[in-house]
């Protein structure tokens, strides 16, 4: 049996958008607050909650 392999390289890029609200919900964003202080079920990914696009 002859096996062949392919090299796959992926990139993961993190950026911070300068927006008033989060991307998939209406929770406000502030840069100087404690982490996870403004969250909702959509932000936290609770089962049954889907973002409205």
C-alpha positions as CSV (number, residue, x, y, z in Angstrom):
1,X,0.0,0.0,0.0
2,X,1.3,3.4,-0.9
3,X,0.5,6.4,1.3
4,X,0.9,10.1,0.4
5,X,0.7,13.0,2.7
6,X,0.0,16.7,2.1
7,X,1.2,19.5,4.2
8,X,-1.6,21.8,5.5
9,X,-0.7,25.1,7.2
10,X,-3.4,27.2,8.9
11,X,-3.4,30.7,10.4
12,X,-5.4,31.9,13.4
13,X,-5.6,35.6,13.7
14,X,-7.0,37.6,16.7
15,X,-8.0,41.2,16.3
16,X,-10.0,43.6,18.5
17,X,-12.7,45.5,16.6
18,X,-13.5,49.1,17.5
19,X,-17.2,48.7,17.8
20,X,-19.9,49.9,20.3
21,X,-21.6,46.5,20.6
22,X,-20.4,42.9,20.3
23,X,-20.6,41.2,16.9
24,X,-23.5,38.7,17.5
25,X,-25.4,40.3,20.3
26,X,-26.4,43.8,21.6
27,X,-24.2,43.7,24.7
28,X,-22.1,46.9,24.9
29,X,-18.4,46.8,24.9
30,X,-16.0,48.9,27.0
31,X,-12.3,48.4,27.0
32,X,-11.6,49.2,30.6
33,X,-14.0,46.9,32.4
34,X,-13.4,43.6,34.1
35,X,-13.3,40.5,31.8
36,X,-16.8,38.8,31.3
37,X,-18.6,41.6,33.1
38,X,-21.0,42.4,30.2
39,X,-22.4,39.0,29.0
40,X,-25.6,37.4,28.0
41,X,-26.7,33.9,27.1
42,X,-25.7,34.4,23.4
43,X,-22.2,35.7,24.5
44,X,-21.7,32.8,26.8
45,X,-22.9,30.2,24.2
46,X,-25.6,28.7,26.4
47,X,-27.5,25.8,24.8
48,X,-30.6,27.0,22.9
49,X,-29.3,30.5,22.4
50,X,-28.4,31.5,18.8
51,X,-27.2,34.9,17.6
52,X,-29.5,36.9,15.4
53,X,-27.7,38.1,12.3
